[in-house]
Amino acid sequence: MKDYSSMQYIIEHSDEDIYEVETRMTSPHSAKITGVPGKHNPKSGEERLAACLDEIDVLKERYRRALEYMEWFKPAWEALSEEEQFILTEFLLMM
């Protein structure tokens, strides 16, 4: 029950999070103006793409686990009476 709100948030916002990473992946990267000379890394674009793809994989796995949790939790929660749900909610909110 403690994880319910987190899992619900993940399910509701995963598409947005993945879209943001995809946008970062395809948008040009601008240099930071710090006054310090930069170094040239010819593989920086590849590294950024790989990092974004890894992040998308993590987000998709997190989404998959949230769906799995909800498939388990919702039927179990709905099997409880209103009184049992109330007691669990109150008890867990006190913790």
N, C-alpha and C positions, 0 to 999 in steps of 0.2 A: 504494500500500500504506500510505503514511503516513496517508491520509485514511480508511482502512477503519474504524477504531474510532470516529472522529467520525461517519461516515455511519451506522454501526450504531446509535450512541447517538441520533442524530436520528430514525431510523426507529422505534426502540423508545419514545421519549419525546415525540414530536410530539403525540400525542393528549392527553397530560397537560398539555403546555405550552399547547395551544389551549384546553383546558378551563379552565385557570387564568385565561387572558385573558378568556374568556367570563364566568367568575364575577366577575372584576373589573369587567367591563362592566355587569353587571346588579346588582351589589351597591351599596347606598347608600354614598356617600362621607361620611366623618365629618370634622369640622373638626379641625385640629391645634391643640393648646393650647400656644401659645408666648408668650402675653401681649401679642403685637403685634396691633393691630386689623387685621382682614382686609378685603379689598375684595370687593365683590359683583360677580361676573361672571355675568350672566344666560345666557351661552352655554357655561358650563363643562361642563354635562352633555353638550351636543352635541360639544364638543371632546374630551371623554373618550371618548365613543362612537366618534368618527372615529379617534382615536388607537388604540383597541383594534382596530377593524376593519382599520386599516393593519397593526398588529402581527400579526393573524391571517393577513393576506395574505402577509406576509413568512414566517411559520412554514410556511404551506402551500407556498410556493415552495421553501423550504429542504427540506421533506419530498420534494417532487417531484424536486428535484435529487439528493437522497440515493438515492431509488429508481432514478433513471436511472444513477447511478454504480454501484450494486450490480448492476444488470442488465448492465452492461458488465464489471465487475470479476470477479464470481463465475465466469462461464464461462471467462474468461481464466485465472484462478487454478487452476481445476479442470483445465484443459488441461495444466498443468505437472506434471512428475513430482514425487514426494515429495522427491527430492534437490534439484531446482530450487526448490521451495517453501522447503525448509530453508535453502538458500544465500541466497535473497532475504530471508527473515525475519531471519537472522543479520546479513546485511550492512546491512539497513535499521535494525535495532535498534542497531547500533553507531554510527550517525550521530547 
